[in-house]
Amino acid sequence: MVAAPIKAVSAPVRYPKILPVVVFGTAAAGVLAYVRAQLIHESNTMDRFFSKYNSPASEESRRRTFEGHVEPRSNILNFLSWKNIK
C-alpha cells in the first residue's frame, strides 16, 4: 500500500503591499532613463551631422525653399531639436 501524501504546513509568504509598486516604478524609471539616453545620443549624432552641413549658402537655400511656409524646424514633433529653439 501507498501512504497518502502529507500536506506541508506552512504559512503563505507575505510581502508588503508596496513592493509591486516599487518594482514597477523602478522598472519604469530604468526604461525611461534608457530611452532618454538613446534620444540624447541620436540628437547629438544628428547635431554633429548637421553642423557639418550648415553654412550661409545652405541656410540661404533653405530660406528660399521654405519661403512663405511655417519653419519645419520649430514643429512640435521635432522634439530632438527643442534644446536649440531660439
C-alpha positions in Angstrom: 0.0 0.0 0.0 1.0 3.5 -0.7 0.5 6.1 2.0 -1.4 9.3 1.2 0.8 12.3 0.7 1.2 14.5 3.8 0.2 18.2 3.4 3.0 20.5 4.3 2.0 23.0 6.9 3.5 26.4 6.0 2.3 29.9 6.3 1.8 31.8 3.0 4.7 34.1 2.1 3.7 37.7 2.9 5.3 40.8 1.5 4.5 44.4 1.9 1.8 45.7 -0.5 4.1 48.5 -1.6 6.6 46.0 -3.1 4.8 45.7 -6.5 4.6 49.5 -6.8 8.3 49.8 -6.0 9.3 47.1 -8.5 7.1 48.6 -11.3 8.4 52.1 -10.5 12.0 51.1 -10.6 11.5 49.2 -13.9 9.7 52.2 -15.5 12.4 54.6 -14.3 15.0 52.3 -15.9 13.2 52.2 -19.2 12.7 55.9 -19.3 16.3 56.6 -18.5 17.4 54.3 -21.3 15.0 55.9 -23.8 16.2 59.4 -22.8 19.8 58.4 -23.1 19.2 57.0 -26.6 17.3 60.1 -27.7 20.2 62.3 -26.4 22.7 60.1 -28.2 20.8 60.3 -31.5 20.2 64.1 -31.1 24.0 64.6 -30.6 24.7 62.4 -33.6 22.3 64.5 -35.8 23.7 67.7 -34.4 27.2 66.7 -35.5 26.0 65.7 -38.9 24.0 69.0 -39.5 26.8 71.2 -38.0 29.0 70.0 -40.9 26.2 70.8 -43.4 25.1 74.2 -42.0 26.7 77.1 -43.9 25.4 80.5 -45.0 24.8 79.1 -48.5 22.8 76.1 -47.3 20.8 78.3 -44.9 20.0 80.7 -47.8 18.9 77.8 -50.0 16.7 76.6 -47.1 15.2 80.0 -46.7 14.3 80.2 -50.4 12.8 76.6 -50.3 10.6 77.2 -47.3 9.7 80.9 -48.1 6.1 81.5 -47.2 5.7 78.3 -45.2 6.0 77.6 -41.5 9.5 76.8 -40.4 9.6 73.0 -40.1 12.4 73.0 -37.5 10.1 74.6 -35.0 7.4 71.9 -35.4 6.3 70.3 -32.1 7.0 66.8 -33.5 10.7 67.8 -33.9 11.4 67.3 -30.2 15.0 66.3 -30.7 15.9 69.9 -31.6 14.0 71.6 -28.7 17.2 72.4 -27.0 18.2 74.6 -29.9 15.0 76.5 -30.4 15.6 80.2 -30.0 
